[in-house]
Amino acid sequence: MIINVEREPNLSLYYLGGILLSILKYKKAVSIEDLILETHSCLDEKVYVDFIYYALDWLFLLSLITIEEGTVYYENRKINSTQNETF
């Protein structure tokens, strides 16, 4: 799922995560429904909601976003992946 050569590249977590982060970079906080609609408009096609949720989970695990009461917040943190810490 992260990278899959049998699927379209725009369904990878890296690509969808980048789209989500680019939307959140300007809005800082957005409802999940609006984020899904904006993702569809950025891609000019509909993507299964499951893929967007997977990308949100991945970004949450990386501590790049937080989700509270249906709203997604962008966390502007730098990540040191070698020590798995945020600073």
C-alpha positions as CSV (number, residue, x, y, z in Angstrom):
1,M,0.0,0.0,0.0
2,I,2.8,2.4,0.7
3,I,4.3,1.8,-2.7
4,N,2.5,-0.7,-5.0
5,V,3.7,-1.3,-8.6
6,E,0.4,-2.9,-9.5
7,R,-1.7,0.2,-8.7
8,E,-1.8,3.7,-9.9
9,P,0.9,5.9,-8.3
10,N,-1.7,8.4,-7.1
11,L,-3.1,5.7,-4.7
12,S,0.2,5.4,-2.8
13,L,0.4,6.7,0.8
14,Y,3.3,8.9,-0.2
15,Y,1.4,10.7,-2.9
16,L,-1.9,11.0,-1.0
17,G,-0.1,12.0,2.1
18,G,1.6,14.8,0.2
19,I,-1.7,16.0,-1.2
20,L,-3.2,16.0,2.3
21,L,-0.3,17.9,3.7
22,S,-0.3,20.5,1.0
23,I,-4.0,21.2,1.7
24,L,-3.4,21.3,5.5
25,K,-0.3,23.5,5.0
26,Y,-2.6,26.4,4.0
27,K,-5.7,25.7,6.1
28,K,-4.0,24.4,9.3
29,A,-7.4,22.9,10.4
30,V,-10.1,21.4,8.2
31,S,-13.0,18.9,8.7
32,I,-12.5,15.4,7.4
33,E,-15.4,15.8,5.0
34,D,-13.9,19.0,3.5
35,L,-10.5,17.5,3.3
36,I,-11.9,14.5,1.3
37,L,-13.7,16.9,-1.1
38,E,-10.5,19.0,-1.6
39,T,-8.4,15.9,-2.2
40,H,-10.8,14.8,-4.9
41,S,-10.7,18.3,-6.5
42,C,-6.8,18.3,-6.4
43,L,-6.6,14.9,-8.0
44,D,-9.4,15.6,-10.6
45,E,-10.8,12.2,-9.8
46,K,-12.5,10.4,-7.0
47,V,-10.3,8.2,-4.8
48,Y,-11.8,5.6,-2.4
49,V,-12.2,7.1,1.0
50,D,-10.4,4.2,2.4
51,F,-7.2,5.3,0.8
52,I,-7.6,8.8,2.2
53,Y,-8.1,7.3,5.7
54,Y,-5.0,5.1,5.3
55,A,-3.0,8.2,4.4
56,L,-4.5,10.1,7.4
57,D,-3.5,7.2,9.6
58,W,0.0,7.2,8.2
59,L,0.4,11.0,8.8
60,F,-1.0,10.6,12.3
61,L,1.6,7.9,13.1
62,L,4.3,10.2,11.8
63,S,3.0,12.9,14.2
64,L,2.3,15.3,11.3
65,I,-1.4,15.7,12.0
66,T,-3.8,15.4,14.9
67,I,-7.5,14.6,14.7
68,E,-10.0,15.9,17.2
69,E,-13.8,15.7,16.9
70,G,-13.8,15.3,13.1
71,T,-11.3,18.1,12.5
72,V,-7.8,17.4,11.1
73,Y,-5.0,19.8,12.4
74,Y,-1.6,20.2,10.8
75,E,1.3,19.8,13.2
76,N,4.3,21.6,11.9
77,R,7.0,19.4,13.4
78,K,10.3,18.1,12.1
79,I,10.9,14.4,12.5
80,N,14.2,12.7,13.0
81,S,13.4,9.3,11.5
82,T,16.7,7.8,12.7
83,Q,15.8,8.2,16.3
84,N,12.0,8.2,15.8
85,E,11.6,11.5,17.7
86,T,9.9,14.7,17.1
87,F,11.6,18.0,18.0
